Structure formats: structure tokens, C-alpha cells
Amino acid sequence: MDAPERERYGPQARPLPFERGTDGPRVVLVGVDGSRTSLRAASYAAGLARRQGAGLVVVFVSSPAPYSGIMSGVVAGAVQQTHDELADELRAECRRGAEELDLPVTFLSRRGDAYTELCRAADEHRADLVVVGSSEQAGHRLVGSVATRLVRAGRWPVVVVP
């Protein structure tokens, strides 16, 4: 069963009147992939959005493996199933968090390059802040992580949660 790309949970976003000196982010976007650091980033982003009265956009991006072109149909099916199961778990957690925190949450499930999809989602939802977890992969120290690329893009304030 294909899940919709976008789902909304919790109350409707409620724009607050502008107040000098207290204006903060109205849309907080967080990238999640199921890793420990991304789940910490999601918790941080949810707390920030709740305190600021902002909406939270949670983006799950499934990035194809570099060797996906040579995978057999059986292996590719297993990879897709894993993606779907993780997306379902994250979707359920977003729904639960939206109800508990009384927080407007939009859940997006995308496939592709994480950096590209996070940028696209941030533009589409007019994010005021992007939150991501730091990479736990050693190779990213040399090549650059999604977080590093987002910071270098300089298009939004970016918070990298360890």
C-alpha cells in the first residue's frame, strides 16, 4: 500500500501576530532517517516548534544505495519494504507527538538525495529553520555530510544536533 507523500497531524497552524523582539521561526523543518542523531534532532525541533508556536515539518528521505542499480528484484523489494516500514514507524511517532504536544506536524516521505529533498521541502514549506542530526558515518568527515552541505548553502539557519 502506497502511503500519501504528505500527512498532517495535530491542530492547524495558527499564525501569531508579529511582536517586535519575539518573532521566531514559524516553520521548523527537520530531516529524519531513523538514526539516533536524526531522532534527537526531531525531538529538539519538536520542542522548539512547540515553544515558538510554530509548525513542524518532518521530512523522511530514503536515499537509494549506490549499488541499487545492480540489485536483484528480490533485494530491491526488501529494500523498499524496509523503507516503507521505517516510514510507517516515523509517521506513527509524528502522529503521537502531534497529539501529545498539541503541535501542528506535517510528515513528508520522499525518495532521492537527502540534501536535494530537504532543500526542496524547505523551499516548498517556507521553512524558517532547518534541523538535522550530525552524521555518524566516518566518511562524511572527508566528503561532507548533508548537514555540512545545508550549512554551506546558506539559505536557512541550520541547527545540527549531535
C-alpha positions in Angstrom: 0.0 0.0 0.0 1.5 3.3 -1.0 1.2 6.0 1.7 0.5 9.5 0.8 3.6 11.7 0.5 2.2 14.4 2.9 0.2 13.9 6.0 -0.8 16.5 8.6 -1.4 15.8 12.3 -2.3 17.8 15.4 -4.0 21.2 15.4 -4.0 23.6 12.5 -1.0 26.0 12.4 -2.1 29.3 14.0 -0.3 32.4 12.9 0.5 34.6 15.8 0.6 38.4 15.5 4.0 39.9 14.9 5.6 41.2 18.1 8.8 43.1 17.9 11.7 41.3 19.6 9.8 38.0 19.9 9.5 36.9 16.4 11.0 33.5 15.8 10.6 30.6 13.4 7.1 29.9 12.2 8.0 26.7 10.3 10.7 24.4 11.6 11.8 21.6 9.2 13.6 18.5 10.4 15.2 15.8 8.4 14.9 12.2 9.8 16.3 8.9 8.6 15.8 6.7 11.7 19.3 7.2 13.0 19.9 8.1 16.7 21.1 11.6 15.8 18.1 12.3 13.5 15.7 11.2 16.2 17.4 13.6 18.7 17.1 16.3 16.0 13.4 15.6 15.7 12.9 15.9 19.5 14.8 19.2 19.5 12.9 20.5 16.6 9.5 19.5 18.1 10.4 21.2 21.4 11.5 24.3 19.6 8.4 24.4 17.4 6.1 23.9 20.4 7.8 26.7 22.4 7.7 29.1 19.4 4.1 28.3 18.4 5.5 27.2 15.0 4.5 24.3 12.7 6.8 21.3 12.4 7.6 19.7 9.0 9.2 16.3 9.4 10.9 15.0 6.2 11.9 11.4 5.8 14.2 10.8 2.8 15.0 7.4 1.6 18.2 7.6 -0.3 18.9 4.8 -2.8 22.1 2.9 -2.2 24.9 3.5 -4.6 24.7 -0.1 -5.7 20.9 -0.2 -6.2 21.2 -0.4 -9.9 22.7 -3.9 -9.7 20.4 -5.3 -7.1 18.1 -8.1 -8.0 14.3 -7.7 -7.8 14.2 -9.6 -4.6 16.8 -7.4 -2.9 15.2 -4.3 -4.3 11.9 -5.4 -2.9 13.3 -6.0 0.5 14.9 -2.5 0.5 11.6 -1.0 -0.5 9.8 -2.9 2.3 12.4 -1.7 4.8 11.8 1.9 3.6 8.1 1.5 3.9 8.3 0.0 7.4 10.6 2.8 8.7 8.4 5.5 7.1 5.3 3.9 8.9 7.1 3.9 12.2 8.2 7.6 11.8 4.7 8.5 10.6 3.1 6.9 13.7 5.6 8.7 16.0 4.8 12.0 14.4 1.1 11.5 14.8 1.6 10.5 18.5 3.9 13.6 19.1 1.5 16.0 17.4 -1.3 14.8 19.7 0.8 14.8 22.9 2.3 18.3 22.2 -0.7 19.8 20.6 1.7 20.7 17.7 0.8 21.1 14.0 3.0 18.5 12.2 3.4 17.8 8.5 5.0 14.5 7.6 6.7 14.1 4.2 8.1 10.9 2.8 10.5 11.4 -0.1 12.9 9.3 -2.1 16.2 10.6 -3.5 19.2 12.5 -2.4 18.7 13.7 1.2 20.3 17.2 0.6 18.2 17.8 -2.5 14.9 16.7 -1.0 15.5 18.6 2.2 16.2 21.8 0.2 13.1 21.2 -1.9 10.9 20.7 1.2 12.4 23.7 3.0 11.6 25.9 -0.1 8.1 24.4 -0.6 7.1 25.0 3.1 9.0 28.2 3.5 11.0 26.9 6.4 12.5 29.4 8.8 14.9 26.9 10.3 16.3 23.5 9.2 17.3 21.0 11.9 19.3 17.8 11.2 21.3 15.4 13.1 25.1 15.1 12.7 26.3 12.3 10.6 27.6 9.2 12.3 29.5 8.0 9.2 33.2 8.4 9.3 33.5 9.0 5.5 31.4 12.2 5.8 34.2 13.9 7.7 36.1 13.8 4.4 33.4 14.1 1.8 30.9 16.2 3.7 27.6 15.4 5.2 24.1 16.6 4.5 24.4 18.9 7.5 27.6 20.4 6.1 26.0 20.9 2.7 23.0 22.6 4.2 25.1 25.0 6.2 27.2 25.8 3.2 24.1 26.5 1.1 23.4 29.4 3.5 19.7 29.6 2.5 18.3 28.9 6.0 19.5 28.9 9.6 20.6 25.3 10.2 20.9 23.6 13.6 23.0 20.4 13.7 22.1 18.3 16.7 24.9 15.9 17.8 
